[in-house]
């Protein structure tokens, strides 16, 4: 399940993941990101990952097609909020790989810090 949430940061696209992500949910999220790109906006993401119950193959394909089409240059900041230790390590690696994007992980109890991180320029 991918559910859009309001974190009080107008520029951010914010969502919570809990369980399996469907192709429909992925397509919906990617269309919102594409709209922001088409308006010339930088992408600011808040991802709250409570649990991951898998991802439909079609959803993965949609995400890769999107990234292939738009690249990573439109991303500005990404906050990943989770208590999954393995995901925190992946976020740290992504931060080192994608030097033009500020990517940080936060624990679920530090949601407020994640939101503040997204608000700062």
N, C-alpha and C positions, 0 to 999 in steps of 0.2 A: 504494500500500500504506500502510495506517495500522496501526501496530503499537503496542500498549500496552507501556510500559516502567516499571520500578521505579526511581525516583530517590531513594528513602529519605525522602520527605516524605509521611507518611500522608494528609494533607489534600488533596494534589494529585492531579489527574488528569494523567498524563503519557503522551505518545505521540510516536512518530517517524513522519514522513512521508517516503516514498521511492517515487516513481513515481505511478501513477494511483490516485486515491481512488474506491472504489466506493460505491454506495448502501448496501450491506450494512455496510461499514466505518463510514460516516458515521452510520448508524442505531444501530450498536453504541456509538459514542462518545457520541452525544447521549442515549442511554438511561442511560448512566452519569451524565452531568451532570444529567439529570432526577431520578434517584434522590437525588442529593446535595441538589438543590433541595427535593425533597419532604420530606427530613429536616431542612430548615431550615438547611443548611450553605451557606456562601459558596463560590463556585467559585474554585479556584486551579488554573491551567493551566500546564503545561510542554509546549511544542510544539517539537520538534526537527525541523527541515525540512532534510533532506539533499538531496532533489530533488523537483520537482513535475512529474509526467508527465501532468497533466490531472486533471480531476474529472468524473465522470459527472454529467450534467445532473440526474438524479434525486437525487444526493447534494447538489447545490447547493440544490435545492428543499427537501429535508429540513432542511438547515441554516437556510434562511430561514423555514420554518414554525416551527422550534424557537425562533428568535430572536423571531419575531412573537408566539409564545405566552408566552414567559418574559421577554422583554426583556433588558436589560443590567444591571439592578439587583442580580442575584445574583452577578455577577462581582466578585472582589476583586483578584486579581493574575494577570497573565499574563506568562510569560517565553517569548519566541520565540528559539530558538537556531538560527541559520543563517549561512551564509556568502554567501547571496544578497543582494547589495547592494540590489536593488530592494525586496526584502521588508523590509529594515531601514528603508528610507524610509517604507514603508507603516505599519510599526509606530510610527514616530515621529509620523506624522500621527494614527493611532488614539489614541495617548496624549494628544494635544492635544484631540481630539474628545470622548473619553470621560473626562472629568475625575474621575469617581468610581471609575475602575478604574486601578490601577497597571499599566502595560504597558511592558515594556522588551525591547529586542532585545540579543542576545549572539552573539558568534561561536561557532562549533563548538568552538574551543579554550578558550572561557571557560564551558563547561558548569557547572563548579563554582561560578562566580560567579552564574550563573542560579539554581542550586539554593539558594544562600545568600540570594539576593534573595527567593525564595519562602518561605524559613523565617522571615524577619524580619517582625515585626508592623507 
